[in-house]
Amino acid sequence: MNVFCGPMKSGKTTMLVAMAQQLLLDGPVAILSPAIDTRTPLARHGGAAPPDPVRDAVSKIADASQYDAATAGARAVLVDEAQFLPREFIDVFDAEERRLFVFGLDTDYTGRPFGIMPDLAALAEHITKLSGVCGRQGCTAPSTRSRRLSGGDALVVVGAANYSPRCQRCFRAGI
């Protein structure tokens, strides 16, 4: 298992799409996206839609019972927004014998480990921690956290209007 993690706007989905395009040259791939994420599959912050062969490989899944059907015939499996998947996927992914690439936020808006991502990172053969650029005006430090812009404690599925990348200093300062 290969885990790619980082904050909002660190290039995770862009990397997933590029990787899927490359893997498609070698055979069928399955791209999984949590059903809780109601956005357009593989939506990128720059607005660019993924190419048709990549978009056509996407399946929305809610629980592990859908995994075998969604990945049937695939030589590789890619997972977008894995932090939203239920804990039952930890064992499913750990048992996967095909090439598996998991992408997701490693921390939530409070700076704490998010969902199943820390467990997947612990089981991964390779981990890539991505960063972007702090979203606070005038700051160009590498972003390592996602700051929530909207109020409340309820789970809000990702979106540029709700979250912004922050460097450690700006995140800790609450700006």
N, C-alpha and C positions, 0 to 999 in steps of 0.2 A: 504494500500500500504506500502511495505517495500522497502526502498531505501538503496542501498549499494554503496558507492562512495569512491573514493580515486585516487591517481596518478597511472601512469603506474607501472606495476609489483608489485601491492599491494595485489594481490590474488583475485581480483574480479571474473575473469572468472573461476578460480579453485573453488571458493566458489559456483558459479552458477552451475557448473557441479556436485559438491558433493550434492548440494541441489536438483537438478533435479533427481539424482539417488535415493535420499531418497523419494522424492515426487512421483516418478514413482511406488513405492511400494504401494501407496494408490490409484493409478489410472492414467489416461492419463494426460500429461502435454503438454503445448505449449511453445516452446522457440522461441522468436522472435529476429531477428537480422536485423539492418538497411541494406537496399539494397546497400547503398553507401559504406559499408564495404565489399570489394571484397575479403578479405582474407578467408581462410578456416573457416567455422563456428566454433566458440568456440576455435579458435587457442589460445594455451597457450604459454607463452614465453619459457617454459621448453621443448616445442616440443611434449609433450604427447597429443595424440588424445583422444577425449572423447569416452566413450564406445558407441557401436552401438545404444542402445535404446535411449541414450541422443542425439546423433548426428541425429538420425532419427526424432526426435521431433522438429528440427529446421526449421523455415520458414523465408525466407528473405522478408521484407516488405518495401515499399517505402512511403506509405501514409495510412491514417486511413481507407480508403475504403477497404483495404485488411485485416483489423483486425478481423472481425467476421469470415471470412472463415479460417484464419490462427489459430484461437483459438477454433474453433467449437469442442465440445466434451471434451475439457480439463477441469480438475478440478482445475488446477493451471496454471498461466501464468508467465513465466520468460522472462525478456528482457535484452539482452546483448548490450553494447555500446549505451545506450539510449540517450547520448548527441548528437548523430547524427540524431535523429528523428525530424520531423517537429513539430512545436508548436501545431498543431491540436491534437497531442497525449496527451497533458496535460488533456484535458477534457475527452478523451477516458479512460485514466488510472484512473482519479478521479471517474468516474462512474462505474468502474469495481467492480463487487460483488464477484468474485472468489478471491482466494488467488493470490496476485500479488507481484512479486519480481523484482525490477528494479535495474540494475547494470550499472554504467558508471563513466566517469571522471567528477569530480565536478568542476575542473578548467582547462582552456586551457594552452597552453605553455607560455602565458603572465602572468599567475596567476589570471586571471579573471574568474568569473563564466562561465561555458561552456554550451551552448545550453539550453535545457529545464530542466537540472538537478536542478538548484536552485528552479524552480517552483515545480518540483516533490518533492523535499525535504520539501518545505513548506506545501505540502498537505499530506505528509506521516504520517502514524501512528507510524512508527519506522524508524530511520535512523542509519545506521552503517557506521562510517567513518573509512576506512582502511588505513594502511600505510605499506610501505615496508622498504627497506634499501636504503639509498642514493647510487646512482650509481657512484659517483665520487670516484676514487681510493683513498683509505686511509681513507675515511669517513664512519662511521658506524651509523650515526644518522638516526632516522626514516625519511623516505621520505614522504613529503606531497604535492609535486609539480612534474610536468613533464616538463623537460627542452627539448626544441627542438634543435636537433643537426644539422639539415639541415637549410639552409638559406631560405629567402623569406617569404611572408605573406600569400600565398595561403593555403587553407585548404589541409592538407596532412593527409590522413587516417592513423590511428595508425600503428605502426610497430617498432620493436626493433631498426631498423637501423635509425629511424627518431627521436626518443625520448628516454630520460633516466630519471629515477626517481631522485629527488633531495630533500635534506632536506631544511628547510627554509633558513639557513645560506648560503649554496652553491648556492641555487636558486637566492637569492638576490645579491650575489656577482658575478653572471653570470658565475660560473664555474661548 
